[in-house]
Amino acid sequence: MKFPVTVCHGEDGYFIAECPIIPGCISQGETENEALKNIREAIKP
């Protein structure tokens, strides 16, 4: 199953990843790839 994810660069230097269709599903990482890896873990059932 695929979920939409947005990634932006936060003020603190970290990348923030969010899955807008799952309320409160937000993660971050030092790199964009790390943020994407972390959001995948947050989305897993």
trRosetta pair geometry for C-beta under 8 A, 3 or more apart (Angstrom, degrees):
i j d omega theta_ij theta_ji phi_ij phi_ji
3 19 5.1 5 147 -145 128 123
3 21 6.4 -139 -154 49 94 118
3 22 7.1 -5 -158 -16 141 115
3 43 5.6 -162 35 -143 155 145
4 19 6.8 132 81 -147 57 67
4 20 6.2 -30 93 38 112 97
4 21 6.3 96 42 -10 98 111
5 17 5.7 1 -178 -172 113 100
5 18 6.9 156 -155 77 64 36
5 19 5.4 -36 -97 -88 75 72
5 36 7.0 105 127 -125 153 80
5 39 5.6 116 -138 126 133 151
6 17 7.1 165 84 -150 45 52
6 18 5.3 -15 58 59 92 90
6 20 6.5 44 0 -32 115 108
7 15 5.7 7 -173 176 103 111
7 16 7.0 160 -152 81 53 46
7 17 4.9 -16 -98 -97 83 78
7 18 8.0 170 -81 18 39 66
7 32 5.7 78 162 -145 150 94
7 35 5.8 120 -132 105 112 136
7 36 6.7 -38 -78 -67 138 87
8 15 7.2 167 85 -156 29 67
8 16 5.5 -17 62 59 79 96
9 13 7.8 -24 -176 -147 92 24
9 14 8.0 165 -157 93 55 32
9 15 5.9 -42 -102 -103 56 68
9 16 7.7 144 -124 15 7 82
10 13 7.0 -31 80 39 84 23
10 14 4.9 -2 45 68 125 76
10 15 6.8 178 1 -110 89 13
10 16 4.7 90 -54 -27 110 112
10 28 6.8 -16 -10 -129 144 126
13 30 7.8 0 127 -140 94 67
14 28 4.6 39 148 176 131 122
14 29 6.5 154 -166 74 95 22
14 30 6.2 -63 -119 -95 78 39
14 35 7.4 131 167 -78 85 116
15 28 6.3 158 81 -156 49 69
15 29 5.5 -20 59 63 99 77
15 30 7.5 29 14 117 90 10
15 31 6.5 -7 6 140 132 18
15 32 4.9 174 -118 -91 170 53
15 34 7.3 130 49 65 118 86
15 35 3.9 -106 100 -28 108 148
16 26 6.6 -10 -173 -170 97 103
16 27 7.6 160 -156 87 54 38
16 28 5.1 -28 -102 -99 60 92
16 35 6.6 -142 -106 -144 4 138
17 26 7.1 157 85 -157 51 53
17 27 5.1 -15 63 65 100 86
17 28 6.9 174 17 -88 75 35
17 29 7.3 18 -6 7 114 101
17 35 4.1 150 -25 157 112 100
17 36 5.9 158 -96 -81 154 44
17 38 6.6 147 42 73 130 94
17 39 3.8 -100 118 -45 132 136
18 25 6.7 120 -160 96 60 70
18 26 4.7 -12 -103 -106 86 80
18 27 7.8 174 -78 24 45 59
18 39 7.3 -117 -61 -119 12 133
19 22 4.6 19 103 33 115 106
19 25 4.2 -30 52 102 104 130
19 26 7.9 -147 22 -72 66 43
19 39 6.2 148 -37 -176 99 114
19 42 7.3 -172 4 98 123 112
19 43 5.7 106 -45 -88 162 110
22 25 3.7 35 95 -9 112 140
22 43 6.8 166 8 -117 160 79
25 39 7.2 85 155 -153 95 88
25 42 5.4 145 -159 135 86 120
25 43 6.4 66 -168 -84 139 71
26 39 7.8 -43 -157 -107 24 98
26 42 7.6 -106 60 162 18 170
27 35 6.2 155 106 -159 91 67
27 38 3.9 -168 158 122 139 108
27 39 4.4 -162 38 -74 124 65
27 41 7.4 108 -100 58 161 93
27 42 4.9 -162 -48 -21 124 142
28 35 5.6 -36 -159 -113 31 98
28 38 6.8 -31 59 82 26 155
29 32 7.4 128 78 -119 115 6
29 33 7.3 -103 115 81 150 45
29 34 2.9 -177 179 106 137 95
29 35 3.6 -141 27 -56 106 58
29 36 7.5 -69 21 13 147 49
29 37 6.9 85 -80 46 156 92
29 38 5.2 174 -57 0 109 129
30 34 5.5 27 44 50 69 154
31 34 4.5 96 52 6 81 102
31 35 7.0 -143 92 -5 43 85
32 35 5.7 -54 -150 36 33 113
32 36 6.4 32 152 -18 66 105
33 36 5.7 -55 -148 37 32 111
33 37 6.3 35 152 -21 66 104
34 37 5.6 -50 -147 35 34 113
34 38 6.3 32 154 -18 65 107
35 38 5.7 -56 -147 38 30 111
35 39 6.4 27 155 -18 65 105
36 39 5.9 -52 -143 36 31 107
36 40 6.5 38 154 -23 62 102
37 40 5.8 -53 -156 30 30 114
37 41 6.9 29 149 -16 62 104
38 41 5.7 -52 -155 34 36 112
38 42 6.5 36 149 -20 67 105
39 42 5.3 -51 -146 37 39 114
39 43 6.2 40 153 -22 68 105
40 43 5.8 -57 -148 35 30 110
40 44 6.9 47 151 -39 62 94
41 44 5.9 -37 -155 7 34 117
